[in-house]
Amino acid sequence: MKTEGGGIYREFMEHRIARITEACTACGKCFEVCPMTVYGDFEGADPEGVTRGVVDIINGRPHSPEAEQWVEMCQKSGVCIEACPEDVNPREMISYAKIKLKNAGEGAEKTKENSREYFQLLSRTIRLMAGLQVEPDLFKHLVSIRGKKREKADAVFYFGCNILQTPHILLSCMDVFDRMELDYEVAGGMAHCCGINHIRRGDVEGGAAMGRRSLDLFKSYEPERVITFCPTCQMQYTEYVNLYTGPEENSLSFVHISRYLVENIEKLKSLFVHPVEKRVALHLHGGLDGVEENVRAVLKSVPGLEFVEIDQHSDHGYQCPTLVIPEAREALREKLFASTEAAGADSLVTIYHGCHRGLCGEERYHPFEIENFMTILGQAMGFEYPDRTKNFKLYDDMDRVLAEAGDLLRANGIDPDKARDQLQKAVYP
């Protein structure tokens, strides 16, 4: 049965909220370990009171201003999850609190309008950035819905949406899978969105319905697993899967690419044909179980590579793009770059495409390269796709970008002159 003004997916969310409300004892442990509180005004705040206030928010009750501030500051680092002594996921609880606050402030129609407008803007941005770098036929293959694809596959490689802005990473993944002889199909692009862009803006019904359609597509291939790259997609289809399926239905097995590579590391190592003589530091984010350790293990298996540990704020969010607190973002970058330089690294290696997109343009200011870990694997296997996203950022010149990529844009049906302003914002935010 639907709640008044709600829908089936909101019912799923309310089921989770009821479960969290029952289990949470408002002990305050999650607040005490949160790395974001140093960037807010919480002097004298009572951890138990703040946590209790979050439970009030998810239940639509009056709440303290400290609770609302903490909810808005959450960057999903996941540090709180291990700190909780009860069977509660505080990150999930706070995510629902954000939705409740968004709905209370805007109303249903405004929420839907804002979600739709943001999704359309993001779609155009991704399409433009891909249009600068990807041939039309390849783009259509990557984002098509079924089309002429096979009916079954051992795995689905679900690459999400935003990796299309850094296609060299996506193509590197596929090249590695091909060399490992994985039987897989690809799914990604805005037509296969997990729905997070709507859900973050309070439109649970629109976002969850979108994510459910994508999940049904993955299931249609009858895969043993869905291999992900995007940390948000991985989180949505594991931690928040009941938003799409309800409390009872079993979902597919979603594994991050780093786990797949570690599980098949002997096969991976057999494909290395060139030593990569570099001293590398790895840009880390917590938040997804095992990813940090898995990527470390993968890099340490690369012949010739010297891996160095550096001091960094790995607890600041689960990826760079969603770290929206300016002071936290600057603190992360300052320590990351200073530690990489102090370690004498030749390369700062990113894990996630969003981090790479945001950081790679900073290469001009530092004595080291900024590369993705999939690029390193490609180098060890004897291939490398050009990082045009980084090149364009380093140009710092839209005239040069359009002179170089204008023909490809036109081949993708995009008029460079009409797209110039939005491209300027996308390449040089």
C-alpha positions, 0 to 999 in steps of 0.5 A, a space after each residue: 500500500 502506498 503512503 499518502 503523497 508517496 509511492 512504492 519506492 518511498 514505501 521501501 525507504 520508509 521500511 528501512 527508516 522504521 528498521 533504523 529507528 528501532 535499532 538506533 540507540 542514539 549513542 552518538 558514536 557515529 557523530 564522534 568519529 565523523 571527520 567532517 565535524 571539524 569543518 562545522 560549528 559543533 562546539 559544545 554539541 552533545 553527540 547523543 543529542 545530535 544523533 537523536 536529532 537525525 532520528 527525529 529528521 527521518 521520522 518527520 519530527 522537530 529536530 535540533 539545528 545541530 542535527 540538521 547541520 550534521 546531516 547536510 555536512 555528511 560526505 559519505 566517508 563511511 567512517 561511522 559504519 564501523 563505529 556503530 555498536 548497533 545493527 545500523 548503517 549511520 550513512 544510510 540513516 543520514 542519506 534518508 535524512 537528507 532526502 527528508 530535509 530536501 522534501 520538506 524544504 522544496 515540496 514534491 513538484 519543485 523537487 521533481 523539477 530540480 531533479 529533472 533539470 539537473 539530470 538534463 544538464 548532467 546528460 548534456 555535459 557527459 554527452 559533450 565531453 564524450 563527444 570530444 573524445 569518442 567516435 560516434 559508433 563506439 559511443 552508441 555501442 557503449 550506451 545502447 539499450 540491448 540493441 544487437 547484444 547477446 542474450 546472456 553473458 557471464 558478467 555485466 560491466 556496469 560503468 555508470 555515467 560519468 566515466 564517459 567524461 574520461 573515456 580512456 579509463 573506460 576503454 582501458 577497463 574493457 581492454 583489460 577484460 578482453 585480454 583476460 577473456 572475460 565474457 561480458 557485456 557493457 551497460 552504462 550512460 544516462 539511460 542506465 543510471 542508478 538514479 542517484 542524481 534524482 534521489 540526492 535531490 529528493 525525488 525518490 520515486 523518479 530515481 529509484 524507478 530509474 535504478 530499478 529499470 537498470 537493475 532489470 536490464 542487468 538481470 536480463 543477461 543472467 550474469 553471475 556478477 555485475 562488475 562496477 567502476 563507479 563508487 556511487 553505483 556500487 554503493 547504490 546497488 549494495 548498500 541502498 539496494 532495497 530502495 529498488 527491490 523492496 525489503 525481500 527481493 534478492 539482488 545481483 552480486 555487484 563487485 567493484 572492478 578492483 575486487 574482480 582484478 584481485 580475485 583473478 590476479 594471477 591471470 592479470 599478472 600473466 598478461 604483463 609484458 612491460 615493466 613500469 619503472 615508476 615510483 607511485 603514490 595512490 590517492 585513496 578514499 575510504 567508503 567502499 569495502 576492500 577497494 583501497 586494499 585491492 588497488 594496492 594489491 593490483 599495483 604492487 603486482 605490476 613489474 617495475 612499479 615502486 609503490 609508496 605510502 603517503 599521508 592523506 585525508 582518505 577519510 574525507 568522503 568516498 570520492 572527490 566529486 561529492 566532497 562539496 565542503 570547500 575547506 575539506 576539499 582544499 585540505 584533502 588536496 593540499 595534503 595529497 599533493 604535498 605528501 606525493 611530492 615529499 615522497 618523490 613520486 613520479 606519479 599520483 595514481 587515482 582510483 575513481 574516474 571522478 577523482 581523476 577528472 577533478 585532479 588531473 588538471 593540477 598536474 601542471 603545478 606539480 613535478 609528477 604525473 596524475 594517472 588512473 590505475 587502469 592506465 598503469 595496468 595498460 602500460 604494463 600490458 603494452 597499451 595506453 589510451 590517450 588521456 584527452 580529458 587531462 590534455 584539454 585541461 592542461 591546454 587551458 585554452 578552449 580555442 585549442 580544444 575545439 581546433 583539435 576536437 571540433 571535427 569529432 564533435 561534429 561527427 557526433 552531431 554537436 555544433 562546436 560553436 553552440 556547445 562552446 559555453 557549456 564545454 567551457 564550464 565542463 572542461 574548466 569548471 
